Amino acid sequence: MATTDLTAENFETIVKDNEVVLIDFWADWCAPCKRFSPIFEEASGRHDDVVFGKVDTEDARDLAAALEIQSIPTIMGFRKGNLVFRQAGLLSGKQLDSLIEQIKELDIDALVEEAKKN
């Protein structure tokens, strides 16, 4: 599966309308981003049930600012529209696969209910 370019216009819809969404915030001038890009692309081929989105922080400055992206690459993971992971820095293919499996296994409904209580 290929990655999807995310913008301010489609970000919310993509995140809310899909079970699992993984997003890579990047920029063309960022050397670590260029090293991570093929790892992210390869993972998208292994996980057909996950939407892999990319946000070019240069083209989508307002979106990056709204999400308080301060370092790139930053990876965000969403489950049923809920942010469940956020980390700046590179991940290996093995780490990325592990992260995806952990996100899939989350009992998000229980977590949302617990958050409502607090």
ZAVO-913176 format. One record per residue (C-alpha): x, y, z; residue number from 0; residue in three letters. Coordinates in Angstrom, 2 decimals. Example, Ala and Ser with C-alpha at 12.3 -4.5 7.8 and 13.67 -1.06 7.14 Angstrom:
BEGIN
<site x="12.30" y="-4.50" z="7.80" nr="0" rest="ALA"/>
<site x="13.67" y="-1.06" z="7.14" nr="1" rest="SER"/>
This chain:
BEGIN
<site x="0.00" y="0.00" z="0.00" nr="0" rest="MET"/>
<site x="1.28" y="3.46" z="-0.79" nr="1" rest="ALA"/>
<site x="1.43" y="6.38" z="1.57" nr="2" rest="THR"/>
<site x="-1.13" y="9.19" z="1.51" nr="3" rest="THR"/>
<site x="-0.18" y="12.87" z="1.48" nr="4" rest="ASP"/>
<site x="-1.98" y="14.61" z="4.31" nr="5" rest="LEU"/>
<site x="-2.87" y="18.29" z="4.39" nr="6" rest="THR"/>
<site x="-4.91" y="20.56" z="6.65" nr="7" rest="ALA"/>
<site x="-7.88" y="19.83" z="4.37" nr="8" rest="GLU"/>
<site x="-7.86" y="16.01" z="4.62" nr="9" rest="ASN"/>
<site x="-6.06" y="15.34" z="7.93" nr="10" rest="PHE"/>
<site x="-9.09" y="15.14" z="10.22" nr="11" rest="GLU"/>
<site x="-11.14" y="13.03" z="7.81" nr="12" rest="THR"/>
<site x="-8.34" y="10.51" z="7.28" nr="13" rest="ILE"/>
<site x="-7.65" y="10.20" z="11.01" nr="14" rest="VAL"/>
<site x="-11.31" y="9.86" z="12.03" nr="15" rest="LYS"/>
<site x="-12.47" y="7.58" z="9.18" nr="16" rest="ASP"/>
<site x="-9.82" y="4.86" z="9.57" nr="17" rest="ASN"/>
<site x="-9.14" y="2.29" z="12.29" nr="18" rest="GLU"/>
<site x="-5.36" y="2.80" z="12.43" nr="19" rest="VAL"/>
<site x="-3.45" y="5.75" z="10.97" nr="20" rest="VAL"/>
<site x="0.30" y="6.23" z="11.19" nr="21" rest="LEU"/>
<site x="1.67" y="9.64" z="10.19" nr="22" rest="ILE"/>
<site x="5.21" y="10.70" z="9.31" nr="23" rest="ASP"/>
<site x="5.90" y="14.44" z="9.65" nr="24" rest="PHE"/>
<site x="8.90" y="15.27" z="7.46" nr="25" rest="TRP"/>
<site x="10.64" y="17.88" z="5.30" nr="26" rest="ALA"/>
<site x="12.75" y="17.57" z="2.17" nr="27" rest="ASP"/>
<site x="15.79" y="19.23" z="3.78" nr="28" rest="TRP"/>
<site x="15.79" y="16.81" z="6.76" nr="29" rest="CYS"/>
<site x="18.46" y="14.09" z="6.45" nr="30" rest="ALA"/>
<site x="16.94" y="11.81" z="9.15" nr="31" rest="PRO"/>
<site x="13.57" y="12.15" z="7.38" nr="32" rest="CYS"/>
<site x="15.15" y="10.93" z="4.14" nr="33" rest="LYS"/>
<site x="16.61" y="7.92" z="5.97" nr="34" rest="ARG"/>
<site x="13.25" y="7.10" z="7.56" nr="35" rest="PHE"/>
<site x="11.15" y="7.53" z="4.41" nr="36" rest="SER"/>
<site x="11.99" y="4.12" z="2.82" nr="37" rest="PRO"/>
<site x="11.41" y="2.37" z="6.16" nr="38" rest="ILE"/>
<site x="7.96" y="3.98" z="6.37" nr="39" rest="PHE"/>
<site x="7.19" y="3.13" z="2.72" nr="40" rest="GLU"/>
<site x="8.23" y="-0.52" z="3.17" nr="41" rest="GLU"/>
<site x="6.06" y="-0.85" z="6.28" nr="42" rest="ALA"/>
<site x="3.08" y="0.43" z="4.31" nr="43" rest="SER"/>
<site x="3.46" y="-2.62" z="2.07" nr="44" rest="GLY"/>
<site x="3.40" y="-4.98" z="5.04" nr="45" rest="ARG"/>
<site x="0.33" y="-3.51" z="6.77" nr="46" rest="HIS"/>
<site x="-2.55" y="-3.20" z="4.30" nr="47" rest="ASP"/>
<site x="-5.00" y="-2.50" z="7.14" nr="48" rest="ASP"/>
<site x="-3.18" y="0.69" z="8.24" nr="49" rest="VAL"/>
<site x="-3.31" y="4.10" z="6.57" nr="50" rest="VAL"/>
<site x="0.19" y="5.52" z="6.23" nr="51" rest="PHE"/>
<site x="0.10" y="9.29" z="5.92" nr="52" rest="GLY"/>
<site x="2.87" y="11.79" z="5.30" nr="53" rest="LYS"/>
<site x="2.81" y="15.48" z="6.21" nr="54" rest="VAL"/>
<site x="5.37" y="17.71" z="4.52" nr="55" rest="ASP"/>
<site x="5.93" y="20.24" z="7.28" nr="56" rest="THR"/>
<site x="7.12" y="22.84" z="4.75" nr="57" rest="GLU"/>
<site x="3.92" y="22.61" z="2.67" nr="58" rest="ASP"/>
<site x="1.61" y="22.19" z="5.67" nr="59" rest="ALA"/>
<site x="3.12" y="24.66" z="8.14" nr="60" rest="ARG"/>
<site x="-0.24" y="25.54" z="9.73" nr="61" rest="ASP"/>
<site x="-1.03" y="21.86" z="10.33" nr="62" rest="LEU"/>
<site x="2.44" y="21.18" z="11.76" nr="63" rest="ALA"/>
<site x="2.12" y="24.23" z="14.02" nr="64" rest="ALA"/>
<site x="-1.38" y="23.21" z="15.19" nr="65" rest="ALA"/>
<site x="-0.03" y="19.77" z="16.12" nr="66" rest="LEU"/>
<site x="3.00" y="21.35" z="17.81" nr="67" rest="GLU"/>
<site x="5.55" y="19.53" z="15.66" nr="68" rest="ILE"/>
<site x="8.93" y="20.81" z="16.80" nr="69" rest="GLN"/>
<site x="11.30" y="18.08" z="15.59" nr="70" rest="SER"/>
<site x="11.23" y="15.92" z="12.51" nr="71" rest="ILE"/>
<site x="10.76" y="13.22" z="11.72" nr="72" rest="PRO"/>
<site x="7.88" y="12.92" z="14.16" nr="73" rest="THR"/>
<site x="5.67" y="9.84" z="14.07" nr="74" rest="ILE"/>
<site x="2.08" y="9.92" z="15.28" nr="75" rest="MET"/>
<site x="-0.19" y="6.92" z="15.63" nr="76" rest="GLY"/>
<site x="-3.98" y="7.12" z="15.83" nr="77" rest="PHE"/>
<site x="-6.52" y="4.44" z="16.70" nr="78" rest="ARG"/>
<site x="-10.17" y="5.20" z="15.93" nr="79" rest="LYS"/>
<site x="-9.36" y="8.90" z="15.76" nr="80" rest="GLY"/>
<site x="-7.50" y="8.96" z="19.08" nr="81" rest="ASN"/>
<site x="-3.83" y="9.89" z="19.32" nr="82" rest="LEU"/>
<site x="-2.12" y="6.92" z="20.99" nr="83" rest="VAL"/>
<site x="1.54" y="7.46" z="20.02" nr="84" rest="PHE"/>
<site x="3.78" y="10.42" z="19.32" nr="85" rest="ARG"/>
<site x="7.57" y="10.41" z="19.07" nr="86" rest="GLN"/>
<site x="10.23" y="12.44" z="17.37" nr="87" rest="ALA"/>
<site x="13.11" y="10.54" z="15.79" nr="88" rest="GLY"/>
<site x="13.83" y="7.56" z="13.63" nr="89" rest="LEU"/>
<site x="12.46" y="4.07" z="14.09" nr="90" rest="LEU"/>
<site x="13.87" y="0.93" z="12.50" nr="91" rest="SER"/>
<site x="11.62" y="-1.29" z="10.41" nr="92" rest="GLY"/>
<site x="11.38" y="-3.76" z="13.29" nr="93" rest="LYS"/>
<site x="10.49" y="-1.00" z="15.77" nr="94" rest="GLN"/>
<site x="7.87" y="0.39" z="13.38" nr="95" rest="LEU"/>
<site x="6.29" y="-3.04" z="12.88" nr="96" rest="ASP"/>
<site x="6.20" y="-3.54" z="16.66" nr="97" rest="SER"/>
<site x="4.60" y="-0.12" z="17.16" nr="98" rest="LEU"/>
<site x="1.93" y="-0.89" z="14.57" nr="99" rest="ILE"/>
<site x="1.08" y="-4.21" z="16.22" nr="100" rest="GLU"/>
<site x="0.84" y="-2.52" z="19.64" nr="101" rest="GLN"/>
<site x="-1.52" y="0.12" z="18.24" nr="102" rest="ILE"/>
<site x="-3.69" y="-2.57" z="16.64" nr="103" rest="LYS"/>
<site x="-3.88" y="-4.50" z="19.91" nr="104" rest="GLU"/>
<site x="-4.93" y="-1.52" z="22.04" nr="105" rest="LEU"/>
<site x="-8.36" y="-1.74" z="23.64" nr="106" rest="ASP"/>
<site x="-9.10" y="1.81" z="22.57" nr="107" rest="ILE"/>
<site x="-12.70" y="1.74" z="23.78" nr="108" rest="ASP"/>
<site x="-11.54" y="0.94" z="27.34" nr="109" rest="ALA"/>
<site x="-8.89" y="3.68" z="27.15" nr="110" rest="LEU"/>
<site x="-11.46" y="6.24" z="25.98" nr="111" rest="VAL"/>
<site x="-13.84" y="5.26" z="28.79" nr="112" rest="GLU"/>
<site x="-11.03" y="5.54" z="31.34" nr="113" rest="GLU"/>
<site x="-10.10" y="8.99" z="30.01" nr="114" rest="ALA"/>
<site x="-13.71" y="10.14" z="30.37" nr="115" rest="LYS"/>
<site x="-13.61" y="9.20" z="34.07" nr="116" rest="LYS"/>
<site x="-10.54" y="11.35" z="34.71" nr="117" rest="ASN"/>
